[in-house]
Amino acid sequence: MNTKRFENKVAVITGAASGIGAATARLLWQEGAHVVLADIGDEGGRSLAASLGPSAMAVKCDVSKVADVEALVKTAVAAHGRIDILFNNAGIGSFANSVELQPEEWERVIAVDLNSVYYACHFAIPHMPEGSVIVNTASISGMGGDYRFAAYNAAKGAVINYTRALAVDHAKAGIRVNALCPGLVATPITAGLQQMPGLQEEWTKRIPMGRAAQPEEMAKVVAFLASEDASYMTGAIVVADGGTTAHTGQPEVAQFMLPPNG
């Protein structure tokens, strides 16, 4: 196995300071990439960049702001001359149905989860040579509805179809575009589930594999999609959810069966 699939490639990663973004940054860096780590905070991105060394750089970026994303792309191109891999990973959630949800919260979720993907692609694609790759973090929540996840469901569903549009539009330029749809992943964002008694257990009970994913498991999928191993994949919506969406949601009948001769 080639452990340097990304030798001298330039990767821009949003939401890079923690979770899936940080795990992906480490993996791409380990396999030879120069990584540009974009995050809304200063400390996390800088700390990760410092740990990776001179082939990593951190850029403070609020991906909901057009000017910040444009500056991010300009910084990456000024440093490296091009962008080979764009991983649109930054995202936030909310918990409200459409009556409870305030307009400003809706707008913030759409801005961070959806608009940011367009902003990054708009500015980065002109600097992406043939053979470049875009990976967008969507979600299984973009494939169906969840209780009180109205804004998140809408944004991630849009990311899925925007990924398809990007793939079609830029295939002839040699740019591949795919989306990752994770299920539950053990990240700082989902750590809050543990504060709600019984929720973690109920959630994992609905996952056939019986556990949340680790960020490193998602990073390996992103790396595959970004590599030549996926050279004929574009417009693909790749689900990595431990079997959650494979299940109809119906109960496991065996749990309710009487024992033999019972």
C-alpha positions as CSV (number, residue, x, y, z in Angstrom):
1,M,0.0,0.0,0.0
2,N,1.2,3.5,-0.9
3,T,1.4,5.4,2.3
4,K,2.2,8.7,0.5
5,R,-0.9,9.0,-1.7
6,F,-0.9,12.8,-1.3
7,E,2.8,13.6,-1.6
8,N,3.1,17.4,-2.2
9,K,-0.7,17.8,-2.7
10,V,-2.2,20.9,-1.2
11,A,-5.3,20.3,0.9
12,V,-7.6,23.0,2.3
13,I,-9.8,21.7,5.2
14,T,-12.6,23.7,6.9
15,G,-13.7,22.9,10.4
16,A,-10.1,21.6,10.8
17,A,-9.5,22.1,14.5
18,S,-11.3,19.1,15.9
19,G,-13.4,16.0,15.1
20,I,-13.5,14.8,11.5
21,G,-11.6,17.8,10.2
22,A,-8.6,17.3,12.5
23,A,-8.5,13.6,12.0
24,T,-8.5,14.1,8.2
25,A,-5.8,16.8,8.4
26,R,-3.5,14.5,10.3
27,L,-4.1,11.6,7.9
28,L,-3.6,13.7,4.7
29,W,-0.5,15.2,6.3
30,Q,0.9,11.8,7.2
31,E,0.5,10.8,3.6
32,G,2.5,13.7,2.3
33,A,0.0,16.6,1.9
34,H,0.5,20.2,2.7
35,V,-2.5,21.1,4.8
36,V,-4.2,24.4,5.2
37,L,-6.3,24.3,8.4
38,A,-9.3,26.6,8.5
39,D,-11.3,27.1,11.6
40,I,-13.4,29.8,13.3
41,G,-11.1,29.7,16.4
42,D,-7.5,30.6,16.7
43,E,-6.1,28.2,19.3
44,G,-7.3,24.8,17.9
45,G,-6.1,25.3,14.4
46,R,-2.8,26.8,15.4
47,S,-2.1,24.0,17.9
48,L,-2.8,21.3,15.3
49,A,-0.6,23.1,12.7
50,A,2.2,23.5,15.2
51,S,2.1,19.7,15.9
52,L,2.3,18.9,12.2
53,G,5.2,21.2,11.4
54,P,6.1,23.5,8.5
55,S,3.9,21.7,6.0
56,A,0.8,22.8,7.9
57,M,-0.7,26.3,8.3
58,A,-3.7,27.6,10.2
59,V,-6.1,30.2,8.9
60,K,-8.8,31.8,11.1
61,C,-12.0,31.6,9.0
62,D,-15.7,32.1,9.7
63,V,-17.0,30.0,6.7
64,S,-20.4,31.7,6.9
65,K,-18.7,34.9,5.7
66,V,-17.8,35.3,2.0
67,A,-14.8,37.6,2.7
68,D,-13.3,35.1,5.1
69,V,-13.6,32.2,2.7
70,E,-12.2,34.3,-0.2
71,A,-9.3,35.2,2.1
72,L,-8.7,31.6,3.0
73,V,-8.4,30.5,-0.6
74,K,-6.1,33.5,-1.4
75,T,-3.9,32.5,1.5
76,A,-3.7,28.9,0.4
77,V,-2.9,29.8,-3.2
78,A,-0.4,32.5,-2.2
79,A,1.5,29.9,-0.1
80,H,1.2,26.9,-2.5
81,G,0.1,28.1,-5.9
82,R,-2.9,25.8,-6.2
83,I,-5.4,23.7,-4.3
84,D,-5.5,19.9,-5.0
85,I,-8.0,18.8,-2.3
86,L,-10.8,20.9,-0.9
87,F,-12.6,19.3,2.1
88,N,-15.7,21.3,3.0
89,N,-16.2,20.0,6.5
90,A,-17.3,22.9,8.7
91,G,-20.7,22.6,10.1
92,I,-23.1,23.3,13.0
93,G,-26.4,21.9,14.1
94,S,-29.6,23.2,15.8
95,F,-32.4,21.6,17.7
96,A,-35.8,23.0,16.9
97,N,-38.8,22.4,14.6
98,S,-39.9,25.1,12.1
99,V,-42.2,26.9,14.6
100,E,-39.6,26.9,17.4
101,L,-36.7,27.8,15.1
102,Q,-35.9,31.5,15.0
103,P,-35.0,33.0,11.6
104,E,-31.5,34.0,12.7
105,E,-30.8,30.4,13.7
106,W,-32.1,29.1,10.4
107,E,-29.9,31.6,8.6
108,R,-26.8,30.7,10.6
109,V,-27.2,27.0,10.0
110,I,-27.7,27.4,6.3
111,A,-24.8,29.8,6.1
112,V,-22.3,27.5,7.9
113,D,-23.5,24.2,6.6
114,L,-24.5,25.1,3.0
115,N,-23.5,28.5,1.9
116,S,-19.9,27.9,3.0
117,V,-19.6,25.0,0.6
118,Y,-20.6,27.2,-2.3
119,Y,-18.3,30.0,-1.2
120,A,-15.3,27.6,-1.0
121,C,-16.0,26.0,-4.3
122,H,-16.6,29.4,-6.0
123,F,-13.3,30.7,-5.0
124,A,-11.2,27.5,-5.0
125,I,-12.2,25.8,-8.2
126,P,-10.4,28.3,-10.5
127,H,-7.2,27.3,-8.7
128,M,-7.8,23.6,-8.8
129,P,-5.9,21.8,-11.6
130,E,-7.1,18.7,-13.5
131,G,-7.0,15.7,-11.1
132,S,-8.2,17.8,-8.1
133,V,-10.8,16.6,-5.7
134,I,-13.6,18.2,-3.6
135,V,-15.1,16.3,-0.7
136,N,-18.2,17.7,1.1
137,T,-19.3,16.6,4.5
138,A,-23.0,16.0,4.3
139,S,-24.8,13.7,6.7
140,I,-27.3,10.9,6.8
141,S,-29.5,13.7,8.2
142,G,-29.5,15.0,4.6
143,M,-31.0,11.8,3.4
144,G,-34.1,11.8,5.7
145,G,-35.8,13.7,8.4
146,D,-35.0,13.9,12.1
147,Y,-37.1,15.2,14.9
148,R,-36.4,18.9,15.5
149,F,-33.4,19.1,13.2
150,A,-35.3,21.1,10.6
151,A,-32.5,23.5,9.6
152,Y,-29.7,20.9,9.7
153,N,-31.8,18.4,7.6
154,A,-32.5,21.1,5.0
155,A,-28.8,22.2,4.8
156,K,-27.3,18.8,4.6
157,G,-29.9,17.7,2.0
158,A,-28.9,20.6,-0.1
159,V,-25.2,19.8,0.3
160,I,-25.9,16.3,-1.1
161,N,-27.6,17.6,-4.3
162,Y,-25.2,20.5,-4.7
163,T,-22.4,17.9,-4.6
164,R,-24.1,16.2,-7.6
165,A,-24.4,19.5,-9.4
166,L,-20.7,20.3,-8.8
167,A,-19.7,16.8,-10.1
168,V,-21.6,17.2,-13.3
169,D,-20.4,20.8,-13.9
170,H,-16.7,20.1,-13.4
171,A,-16.2,16.6,-14.5
172,K,-14.8,17.7,-17.9
173,A,-12.3,19.8,-16.1
174,G,-11.0,16.7,-14.3
175,I,-12.3,17.7,-10.9
176,R,-14.1,15.0,-8.9
177,V,-16.7,15.9,-6.3
178,N,-18.1,13.5,-3.7
179,A,-19.9,13.7,-0.4
180,L,-19.5,11.9,2.8
181,C,-22.6,11.1,4.9
182,P,-21.6,10.2,8.4
183,G,-23.9,8.9,11.0
184,L,-23.2,9.4,14.7
185,V,-19.5,10.3,15.2
186,A,-17.8,10.7,18.6
187,T,-16.7,14.3,18.3
188,P,-16.6,17.3,20.7
189,I,-20.0,18.4,19.1
190,T,-21.7,15.1,19.9
191,A,-20.2,14.8,23.3
192,G,-23.1,16.8,24.6
193,L,-25.3,13.8,24.1
194,Q,-23.8,12.3,27.2
195,Q,-25.3,15.1,29.2
196,M,-28.8,13.8,28.4
197,P,-29.6,10.7,30.4
198,G,-30.3,7.7,28.2
199,L,-29.9,9.4,24.9
200,Q,-26.5,8.0,24.1
201,E,-27.7,4.5,24.8
202,E,-30.9,5.0,22.7
203,W,-28.9,6.4,19.8
204,T,-26.3,3.6,19.7
205,K,-29.1,1.0,20.0
206,R,-30.4,2.2,16.7
207,I,-27.0,1.6,15.0
208,P,-26.6,-2.0,13.9
209,M,-22.8,-1.9,14.7
210,G,-23.8,-0.7,18.2
211,R,-21.4,2.2,18.5
212,A,-20.6,5.7,17.2
213,A,-17.8,6.1,14.7
214,Q,-14.5,7.5,15.6
215,P,-13.3,10.6,13.6
216,E,-10.4,8.6,12.3
217,E,-12.8,6.2,10.6
218,M,-14.4,9.1,8.7
219,A,-11.0,10.5,7.8
220,K,-10.1,7.2,6.1
221,V,-13.2,7.5,3.9
222,V,-12.3,11.1,3.0
223,A,-8.8,10.1,2.2
224,F,-10.1,7.3,-0.1
225,L,-12.4,9.7,-1.9
226,A,-9.5,12.2,-2.3
227,S,-7.1,9.6,-3.6
228,E,-6.6,8.0,-7.0
229,D,-8.1,4.8,-5.5
230,A,-11.5,6.6,-6.2
231,S,-10.5,7.9,-9.6
232,Y,-13.8,6.9,-11.3
233,M,-16.0,8.2,-8.5
234,T,-17.7,11.6,-8.9
235,G,-21.1,12.7,-7.7
236,A,-21.1,9.8,-5.2
237,I,-22.9,10.1,-1.9
238,V,-20.9,7.8,0.4
239,V,-22.6,6.7,3.6
240,A,-20.6,5.7,6.6
241,D,-23.1,5.2,9.4
242,G,-22.5,1.8,11.0
243,G,-25.6,0.5,9.2
244,T,-28.1,3.0,10.5
245,T,-29.7,3.8,7.1
246,A,-29.6,0.2,6.1
247,H,-32.2,-0.6,8.8
248,T,-35.9,-0.1,8.2
249,G,-36.4,1.0,11.8
250,Q,-38.6,-1.9,12.5
251,P,-38.0,-3.8,15.8
252,E,-35.7,-6.8,16.2
253,V,-38.3,-9.5,16.3
254,A,-36.0,-12.1,17.9
255,Q,-35.9,-10.0,21.1
256,F,-39.6,-10.7,21.6
257,M,-39.8,-14.3,20.7
258,L,-40.7,-16.9,23.3
259,P,-38.0,-19.5,24.0
260,P,-38.5,-22.9,22.6
261,N,-41.2,-24.8,24.6
262,G,-41.9,-21.6,26.4
